[in-house]
Amino acid sequence: MLQNSYDAATGLLTRPAFEKRVIAAMAGAEPQAGHCVIYVDIDRLHVLNENHGMHVGGEVIARIADTIRRSMAPRMLAPLRVPSPCLGQGDSKHTMDPMSRAPVGDPLTGRTLLSLELLGIVLGAATFAIDPLNFIRPWLAVAGLFWMICAALIVRIVPSFRTKQAIVHLFEIVALFVFAVLMTASTGATSSPFLSFYALPIVASALLWKPWHVLLLAVAVVLVTLVQSGLLDAMNDMYFLTTAAVALNVLAPAFAAALILAGFRGRMGATELRIAELAATDGLTGLLNLQAFEQLMEQHHRESERSGHAYSLLVLGVDGLRQMNESLGHEAGSQIIVAVAKAIGRSIRATDRAARMGGDVFVVLLGGADQATANGIAQRIRNNVYNGTLQVENRMVRATVSIGVATYPKDEQTSKALMIQADQRMEQDKALRRPTGR
């Protein structure tokens, strides 16, 4: 499969293309020449995505990429972008948990946490109602139940929590841990029938955190049980370690299951992100596909309606690709499509977004671009496509493109109508470029 050398979101090199350039530069360097690689990481980008939306994070990435290009010395290699799974184009259903970098906020995670909370509340309340005499400190049990009920309600009722899912899930895990401490303390600590409640925060953390974070929480649970056995149990010091061993035996299966679940969850989260990335990407060119582009465009159109800022669309078609497929073969046609995609990537700005609509047609969203700016970028794309030659079966092939430009709000008022307008103008441009008699 042919790969694009440029990241569609920023116009920077992709990692494979960058590595090839580094190898080539080192191979041709003087023996005493030095090389330096500068790694740039954006601080707290996941917080920005979480609070303001993934599209804002995408704009920040694009602006930083543009700043990097302007700051480079002439002899520096072209920069690259190493994609992060928490970054994407447009809106996303999921934010990223700050500890695991795994998607959170999905309905399954929320329902699972609620189920764990309800399980603890129901079991605690039922035990208190059936056997109240078993509670050495009943006021702690009442406090624990009240705390857990309030915590479960607060995170689902308070509006400000709904946009900060990662913080909400962390709070819920802490709430389950405090609940387990109170319930075990009310009934004899390590001899408590509620000792297994410590499994609730452990299992909850396994849904969101990395295995070593889960292990740290498990260590904290063990330390708390040791403190409880020393402070609350009526026993001699000689039974301290014996009681701790009993507690460990009770909790060990839960710890093991949680670690396995955390590892599985991490792999599943990475797989989900990879699937989402593949679902939004055209396999041949590495650009966005039409479905992902339409979602991004709808979002950008709503923002432009609110702000009153203009934006433009370019619809591009490769001229004569059908004839090239017939004369040179479909493999040659695919190479031409990839070459055009690369030319588009080199021609557009860091904040622009390009996609392959299908076949030989591409579309570019030019944020904040009026018609004059859009026409200038369209001409730059034409020049870069035409100037790039491609060798196919010992023949030099030169591609050309027809481009239609439409601008909001000058040409149309809806995103769909704007796309249709740009497509029609592309067909008109193609007709004008078509040789007479064909």
Backbone hydrogen bonds, N-H to C=O, Kabsch-Sander energy under -0.5 kcal/mol:
donor,donor_aa,acceptor,acceptor_aa,energy
7,D,12,L,-3.8
11,G,7,D,-2.8
13,L,79,P,-2.5
14,T,5,S,-2.5
18,F,14,T,-2.3
19,E,15,R,-2.7
20,K,16,P,-1.9
21,R,17,A,-1.8
22,V,18,F,-2.4
23,I,19,E,-2.4
24,A,20,K,-2.3
25,A,21,R,-2.6
26,M,22,V,-2.6
27,A,23,I,-2.1
28,G,24,A,-1.5
29,A,26,M,-0.7
33,A,30,E,-1.5
38,I,36,C,-0.5
39,Y,37,V,-0.6
40,V,38,I,-0.5
41,D,39,Y,-0.5
43,D,41,D,-0.6
45,L,42,I,-1.0
48,L,44,R,-1.6
49,N,45,L,-2.7
50,E,46,H,-2.1
51,N,47,V,-2.4
52,H,48,L,-2.5
53,G,49,N,-1.7
56,V,53,G,-0.7
57,G,53,G,-1.2
58,G,54,M,-2.2
59,E,55,H,-2.0
60,V,56,V,-2.2
61,I,57,G,-2.3
62,A,58,G,-2.2
63,R,59,E,-2.3
64,I,60,V,-2.5
65,A,61,I,-2.5
66,D,62,A,-2.0
67,T,63,R,-2.2
68,I,64,I,-2.5
69,R,65,A,-2.0
70,R,66,D,-2.0
71,S,67,T,-1.5
72,M,68,I,-0.7
72,M,69,R,-0.8
76,M,73,A,-1.6
81,R,13,L,-2.1
87,L,84,S,-2.1
90,G,88,G,-0.5
95,T,104,V,-1.4
97,D,102,A,-2.6
101,R,97,D,-3.1
104,V,95,T,-1.9
110,G,106,D,-2.0
111,R,107,P,-2.7
112,T,108,L,-2.3
113,L,109,T,-2.4
114,L,110,G,-2.1
115,S,111,R,-2.3
116,L,112,T,-2.1
117,E,113,L,-2.2
118,L,114,L,-2.7
119,L,115,S,-2.3
120,G,116,L,-2.1
121,I,117,E,-2.3
122,V,118,L,-2.9
123,L,119,L,-2.4
124,G,120,G,-2.4
125,A,121,I,-2.7
126,A,122,V,-2.6
127,T,123,L,-2.3
128,F,124,G,-2.1
129,A,125,A,-2.1
130,I,126,A,-2.4
131,D,127,T,-2.6
134,N,131,D,-1.4
135,F,132,P,-1.4
136,I,134,N,-0.8
136,I,186,S,-1.2
137,R,186,S,-2.1
140,L,137,R,-1.3
141,A,137,R,-1.1
142,V,138,P,-2.4
143,A,139,W,-2.2
144,G,140,L,-2.6
145,L,141,A,-2.5
146,F,142,V,-2.6
147,W,143,A,-2.6
148,M,144,G,-2.3
149,I,145,L,-2.4
150,C,146,F,-2.4
151,A,147,W,-2.5
152,A,148,M,-2.3
153,L,149,I,-1.9
154,I,150,C,-2.9
155,V,151,A,-1.7
156,R,153,L,-0.8
157,I,153,L,-1.3
157,I,154,I,-0.6
158,V,154,I,-2.2
161,F,158,V,-1.2
162,R,158,V,-0.6
162,R,159,P,-1.2
163,T,160,S,-0.5
164,K,161,F,-1.5
168,V,164,K,-2.2
169,H,165,Q,-2.6
170,L,166,A,-1.9
171,F,167,I,-2.4
172,E,168,V,-2.3
173,I,169,H,-2.1
174,V,170,L,-2.2
175,A,171,F,-2.5
176,L,172,E,-2.3
177,F,173,I,-2.0
178,V,174,V,-2.6
179,F,175,A,-2.3
180,A,176,L,-2.2
181,V,177,F,-2.1
182,L,178,V,-2.4
183,M,179,F,-2.4
184,T,180,A,-2.3
185,A,181,V,-2.2
186,S,182,L,-1.4
187,T,183,M,-0.5
187,T,184,T,-1.0
188,G,185,A,-0.6
189,A,184,T,-2.8
191,S,188,G,-2.1
192,S,189,A,-2.2
195,L,192,S,-1.3
197,F,194,F,-2.1
198,Y,195,L,-1.6
199,A,196,S,-1.9
200,L,197,F,-1.6
202,I,198,Y,-1.1
203,V,199,A,-2.9
204,A,200,L,-2.4
205,S,201,P,-2.5
206,A,202,I,-1.6
207,L,203,V,-0.8
207,L,204,A,-0.9
208,L,205,S,-1.2
209,W,205,S,-3.4
213,H,210,K,-0.8
214,V,210,K,-2.0
215,L,211,P,-2.4
216,L,212,W,-1.8
217,L,213,H,-2.0
218,A,214,V,-2.3
219,V,215,L,-2.2
220,A,216,L,-2.1
221,V,217,L,-2.2
222,V,218,A,-2.2
223,L,219,V,-2.4
224,V,220,A,-2.2
225,T,221,V,-2.3
226,L,222,V,-2.1
227,V,223,L,-2.3
228,Q,224,V,-2.7
229,S,225,T,-2.5
230,G,226,L,-1.7
231,L,227,V,-2.2
232,L,228,Q,-2.9
233,D,228,Q,-1.0
235,M,233,D,-1.5
239,Y,236,N,-1.6
240,F,237,D,-1.5
243,T,239,Y,-2.7
244,A,240,F,-2.3
245,A,241,L,-2.4
246,V,242,T,-1.9
247,A,243,T,-2.3
248,L,244,A,-2.4
249,N,245,A,-2.2
250,V,246,V,-1.9
251,L,247,A,-2.3
252,A,248,L,-2.5
255,F,251,L,-2.3
256,A,252,A,-2.7
257,A,253,P,-2.6
258,A,254,A,-2.4
259,L,255,F,-2.3
260,I,256,A,-2.1
261,L,257,A,-2.6
262,A,258,A,-2.7
263,G,259,L,-2.2
264,F,260,I,-2.5
265,R,261,L,-2.9
266,G,262,A,-2.4
267,R,263,G,-2.0
268,M,264,F,-2.6
269,G,265,R,-2.8
270,A,266,G,-2.2
271,T,267,R,-2.2
272,E,268,M,-2.6
273,L,269,G,-2.3
274,R,270,A,-2.2
275,I,271,T,-2.7
276,A,272,E,-2.6
277,E,273,L,-2.3
278,L,274,R,-2.7
279,A,275,I,-2.7
280,A,276,A,-1.2
281,T,278,L,-1.0
282,D,287,L,-3.7
286,G,282,D,-2.3
288,L,354,A,-1.5
289,N,280,A,-1.8
290,L,356,R,-0.5
293,F,289,N,-2.2
294,E,290,L,-2.7
295,Q,291,Q,-1.7
296,L,292,A,-2.1
297,M,293,F,-2.9
298,E,294,E,-2.4
299,Q,295,Q,-1.9
300,H,296,L,-2.4
301,H,297,M,-2.8
302,R,298,E,-2.1
303,E,299,Q,-2.0
304,S,300,H,-2.3
305,E,301,H,-2.3
306,R,302,R,-1.8
307,S,303,E,-2.5
308,G,304,S,-2.6
311,Y,408,Y,-1.5
312,S,366,L,-2.0
313,L,406,A,-2.9
314,L,364,V,-2.3
315,V,404,G,-2.2
316,L,314,L,-0.5
316,L,362,F,-3.0
317,G,402,S,-2.6
318,V,360,D,-1.8
319,D,400,T,-2.6
321,L,318,V,-0.9
324,M,320,G,-1.8
325,N,321,L,-2.6
326,E,322,R,-2.0
327,S,323,Q,-2.3
328,L,324,M,-3.1
329,G,324,M,-0.7
329,G,325,N,-1.2
333,G,329,G,-1.5
334,S,330,H,-2.3
335,Q,331,E,-2.0
336,I,332,A,-2.1
337,I,333,G,-2.2
338,V,334,S,-2.2
339,A,335,Q,-2.3
340,V,336,I,-2.5
341,A,337,I,-2.3
342,K,338,V,-2.3
343,A,339,A,-2.1
344,I,340,V,-2.4
345,G,341,A,-2.3
346,R,342,K,-1.9
347,S,343,A,-1.1
347,S,344,I,-0.6
348,I,344,I,-1.9
352,D,349,R,-1.1
353,R,365,L,-1.9
355,A,363,V,-2.4
356,R,288,L,-2.4
357,M,355,A,-0.6
357,M,361,V,-1.7
358,G,361,V,-1.2
361,V,358,G,-2.0
362,F,316,L,-2.8
363,V,355,A,-2.5
364,V,314,L,-2.5
365,L,353,R,-3.1
366,L,312,S,-3.0
366,L,364,V,-0.6
367,G,365,L,-0.8
368,G,310,A,-0.7
369,A,366,L,-1.4
370,D,368,G,-0.5
374,A,370,D,-2.5
375,N,371,Q,-2.6
376,G,372,A,-1.9
377,I,373,T,-2.2
378,A,374,A,-2.6
379,Q,375,N,-2.2
380,R,376,G,-1.8
381,I,377,I,-2.3
382,R,378,A,-2.3
383,N,379,Q,-2.5
384,N,380,R,-2.5
385,V,381,I,-2.6
386,Y,382,R,-2.5
387,N,383,N,-2.6
388,G,384,N,-0.9
389,T,387,N,-0.7
390,L,397,V,-2.8
392,V,390,L,-0.6
392,V,395,R,-3.3
395,R,392,V,-0.9
397,V,390,L,-3.9
397,V,395,R,-0.6
399,A,385,V,-0.5
399,A,388,G,-0.6
402,S,317,G,-2.7
404,G,315,V,-2.5
406,A,313,L,-2.0
408,Y,311,Y,-3.3
411,D,407,T,-3.4
412,E,407,T,-0.8
418,L,414,T,-2.1
419,M,415,S,-2.1
420,I,416,K,-2.2
421,Q,417,A,-2.4
422,A,418,L,-2.4
423,D,419,M,-2.3
424,Q,420,I,-2.5
425,R,421,Q,-2.1
426,M,422,A,-1.9
427,E,423,D,-2.1
428,Q,424,Q,-2.1
429,D,425,R,-2.4
430,K,426,M,-2.4
431,A,427,E,-2.3
432,L,428,Q,-2.0
433,R,429,D,-1.5
434,R,430,K,-1.1
438,R,435,P,-1.6
